[in-house]
Amino acid sequence: MPKFYARRRLSILAALTGLIASVGLFNSPTASAALPTPVSAATARTYLASLTVATEDRTGYQRSLFPTWDTISGTCNTREWILKRDGSNVVTNSACTATSGSWYSVYDGATWTAASDVDIDHLVPLAEAWDSGASQWTTSEREGFANDVTRPQLLAVTDNVNQSKGDKDPAEWMPPVSSYACTYVRAWVQVKYYYDLSVDSAEKSKLSSVLSGC
């Protein structure tokens, strides 16, 4: 537990630094980027081996316990920042709403030109985090997790694909585009390791299986 809180304090500082530094992206209508590059497969395998294996417990979970979306500057929030980061030629109005641009969804290979067709996925879902240890966090800590743009935890994807994923872990759901599997599980393990979240046995087995082929 002490290791978790040490990492958590660093997470809050890093997230705030990243958010502040990234505000400048809104001034550039052509700026685009991708999910922060996850750790290597070798590092992910090492991380996975150190994660606690435990049965999930969703008792008491409520979506409102993970506040989103945080305001970055003025009216610009985390969702709008991710739309800007993950899109191409994104233009926003004075309210930070994306008025044009395109978004390629790595989960299913679809491209969208309306922000309304795009969801911001929590790669490790909020309910999954709750089951894995976040139930012991403060609301402030859960808010930091839900708005973390520093780790590979948030990305813009097709809305109905995100909805089909729901709160499933990799043993229950993987991106339809199989070539994204390695990136997905590397990111999953990195986030779980960073936040000291546990894995259940089926989840660990699936992660190990995918990572063995990366």
Secondary structure, 3 states (H helix, E strand, C coil): CHHHHHHHHHHHHHHHHHHHHHHHHHHCCCCCCCCCCCCCHHHHHHHHHHCCECCCCCCCCCHHHCCCCCEEECCEEHHHHHHHHHEEEEEECCCCCEEEEEEECCCCCCEECCHHHEEEEECCCHHHHHHCCHHHCCHHHHHHHHCCCCCCCEEEEEHHHHHHHCCCCCCCCCCCCHHHHHHHHHHHHHHHHHCCCCECHHHHHHHHHHHHCC
